[in-house]
Amino acid sequence: MHVKKDDTVVVITGKDKGKSGKVMEAYPAKGKVLVGGVNVVTKHKKAQGQSDPGGIIHQENVIDASNVMLQCPKCNKATRTGKKVLDDGKKVRFCKKCGEILDK
């Protein structure tokens, strides 16, 4: 998958188009990501006893990974990523616009 946990991404389609946020969790098997502040849904929670009251809860829901683009920290734009192998054999992602290496 082209995005990982703790990456900053920009939503490119859907109701939250243009919003950006940090990837809190990635689910590569499903091809989905959980982005903070994006795709917020309202859930009606039933009370589970006196210590856990019910109510209306707003929480982020997963979004398809194909609907987000990685935001380059150097050029600060939504960009496609490429992969290359460094001289020491380490595989890294890089920004297709400015060439900056994205993985530490």
N, C-alpha and C positions, 0 to 999 in steps of 0.2 A: 504494500500500500504506500502511496506517496506522502502520507502524513503520519506523524507519530505523536505520542503523548507530549505535552508541553510545547507543541508548535503553535504559532499564531497563524490563524487562517481567516480568509474572507469568503463569505457565502456568495456564490455566483448565480444561484437560481432559487426560486421559491418565495415564500412570504417574507423571509428575512434577508432578501437580496441586498448586498451592500454592507451588512453588519459584519463585524470582525470579533473574534474571541479566541480564547486559548483552548486547545484540545485537552479536555480533562481525562478522557478515556478513549482508546481506540479498540475496535472490534474487527480485526482483519478477516476472520472467518466469515463474518456477515457483511463486510465491506461498509461498515458504519462507524461514525465517530460521535462523541458527545462533546459539544462545544458550549462553553460557559456563556450564558446570556442569549443563546440562539435557540429557536424552536421551543419556546416556553409554552407549556400546556397547563391547563387547569384540571386538577384531579379532585374528586370528591371522596374524602377518606372517612371511612366508618370508624367510630370510636372503638378502641380495643381495651376498654376498662377505664378506671379512673385516672391512671397514670398516663394514658395515651389517648387524649381526647381527639375527636374527629374534627372535620372542618374542610374548608376549601384550601387546597395547597397548589402553589405555582412551582413547577419544576421543569428543568430542561429535559428534552427528549432527544433521542438519537437522530442523526441526520445522515443521509447517504454520503459516503466519502467522495463520490463523483460530483457532488454539489458544492464542494469547497475547494479553494485554491490556497496554496501555501503563500504566506506573506513574507517576503525576503526582509531580514532585519537590516541589511545594508541599504538597498534601494527603496525599501518601504512600499513595494508594489506587489500586487498579486502576480505570481509567476508560476510557470511550469517548472518542474524539476527534472534534472538528468542525473544519471548515476555514472560514476567513474571509479577506477581503482587507482589509489595513490602508489607511489614508489615502494612504500613499505608493505603493500598488499592489503591495505585497509580499504573497504568499500564505503564511499561517501556519496551524499546527494549534493548537487550544486544548483545554483540559480541560473536559469537559461538566459536571463536578461543581462545580469552583470557578471556572472561567473563566480560569485562568492560561494565558498564551501559552507553548507548549511549544518552539517553534523560536526560536533565538537571533537 
